[in-house]
Amino acid sequence: MPDIVVMFFILGLTAGILRSDLAIPKATYETLSLLLMLTIGLKGGMVLHGNLSWTLLPEMATVMLLGALIPLTLYPVLKHLIKLSTANSASIAAHYGSVSAGTFAVALAYAESQQLQVGAEVTLYLVMLELPAIIVALLLYRRFGEHSDRQSTLSLKHLWHETLTNKSVILLVGGVIIGMMYGTQQGSQVTSLLTNSFKVVLALFLLEMGLTAAQTLRPVPWHHWRLASFALLTPIALGCVGVGVGTLLGLELGSVVILASLVASASYIAAPAAIKAAIPDADIGLAMLSSLGLTFPFNVIIGIGLYHQLALFIY
């Protein structure tokens, strides 16, 4: 059977498709999102406590390079095969080069439930993949889009600010730093409450994600069949790349699965906020349709287990 947290996503998706009046209050969703980001950061930081080493630099550099190469690879596909505009091609390339913290949380819960060995540094992958992808996508937009150099410069400055000060990044990085400082014992009066309730928060968060995903699919976007095909096939291709890179880096099996899940994911929280400001003529609805409406459900329900089986085959 699927992990129980996945069933909450399926419940929300089903309720949304059936047009149920089930709804999570916006304030509650915001609170769940903040708790989830902070807890992910804390869990990663506590594992890194006393284990941070310069030997991680080549691994982090490789992950950052991967984050930069994904939008470079996807942009021409979106532009010439999917037939999107320059702005939308750059926007969606940024979303897929960036990462989904929700997918990471599900992959982490999956690894724990499967008792897979996970490296201490996996939380850092979130930050390492986020920034390069968005910056590269904006540079592509600046190179091929029709706009003035002044607008591009302002957009780039705004993008750095939006990306580096995004609440998800602040909470993730802040959580990692706090976790590294205090470890699992010191400050346990606070951290244990958050880490022990991780799956409960994740389950409720996924319930809302299911409802939101259903909204992006109503009505069924048949006229975007090219984009829909892209959103379902791209995670498989990128997941294979993630498994290959993780295996070449010699990561633990659980780390390979998490890296593959992240590489195969698409952002629906940080990237939309940054891209909306940096590429104003991009249709964020298209990005949300592909990333949240199709890729996220695929990864949560099928993809993560698929990447695990692929990793087992290669490992």
Secondary structure, 3 states (H helix, E strand, C coil): CCCHHHHHHHHHHHHHHCCCCCCCCHHHHHHHHHHHHHHHHHHHHHHHCCCCCHHHHHHHHHHHHHHHHHHHHHHHHHHHHCCCCHHHHHHHHHHHHCCCHHHHHHHHHHHHHCCCCCCCCHHHHHHHHHHHHHHHHHHHHHHHCCCCHHHHHHHHHHHHHHHHCCHHHHHHHHHHHHHHHHCCCCCHHHHHHHHHCHHHHHHHHHHHHHHHHHHHCCCCCHHHHHHHHHHHHHHHHHHHHHHHHHHHCCCCHHHHHHHHHHHHCCCCCHHHHHHHHHCCCCCHHHHHHHHHHHHHHHHHHHHHHHHHHHHHHHC
